[in-house]
Amino acid sequence: MPVGTLATVKGLTVDQLRAAGAQMVLSNTYHLAIRPGAEVVQQLGGLHKFMGWDGPILTDSGGFQVFSLAKMSRLDDRGVTFRSHIDGSLLELTPERAVEIQEQLGPDFMMCLDECPPHPATQDHIRRAVDRTTLWAERCRRAQRRSDQALLGIVQGGVDLEMRSRSVEALVDLDFFGYAVGGLSVGEPPAEMYTTLEGTVPRLPSHKLRYLMGVGRPIDLLEAATRGIDLFDCVMPTRNGRNAMAFTSRGALRLRNRQYQTDLRPLDESCRCPVCQRYSRGYLRHLFLVNEMLGPILVSWHNIAYYQSLLRELREAIRAGCGGEFRALQLARWDEKS
């Protein structure tokens, strides 16, 4: 899912997202509750009409902001109180309020409020976060009023497999539509993330959606999908695209490097996106060097197209029974020079 935190994927129209192959986008409860306000979005027809996107939308609950804005929030079992990063006003987010806001926003999928502990954290801290996440999940389940939205629970536990198991067991009993693995890609080494997934994903119901939140690099998508994850979101395709980094089937390109000054090749010779069909690496580098806004737009567009293409090819390989071979081939390609 491309990330459209404020009801827009930065720099791209919904038509460009569709052309890139995107099927679903993510927006954020905390940020939209602050600006323009859930009531405003509701009055303007809900998120789909508001942003002009007719595909599925998922909203995060604001739980990640418990982690990312820890210095601006106060946390207890009741919920979390944020001091707005915009104007300092207070926003109280309880499990019940998080569900209410998401029902006003009107996405197809919404998330339970959760506590994401930092890395590293003590086992006592992780245990408290797991138990609070379970408590909040129960309250979110009871608070849900609309029957046309799917609610997902979030598994926490850091890289502690015992705590992950504790979280899974409690959440599975609540019978959510699907389950997210949260609290990863927050500073732990990739190998620890993969080990955590290996110990967590098999415990989740195989017939339900399994979502890895906030991940990540193309290699992380490949490694997580081959470990049983179905759905991802991450700001990397657009954030890195705005900073002149293009993801390709042969590895990442840093377009500000002088080596691309007269490079006539597209970003990725195997990519069929509109950017690769029309523009050279040399031209895209020029756009960044002269601070033209078209550069970030085009590379973001390509990056989303590349992510979608990578996972589409992986899906096809898995269906054909050769997911492992696809993974090995792609890892070898990324090791080659672009």
Order of alpha helices (4+ residues) and beta strands (2+ residues): alpha-beta-alpha-alpha-alpha-beta-alpha-beta-beta-beta-alpha-beta-alpha-beta-alpha-beta-alpha-beta-alpha-beta-alpha-beta-beta-alpha-alpha-alpha-alpha
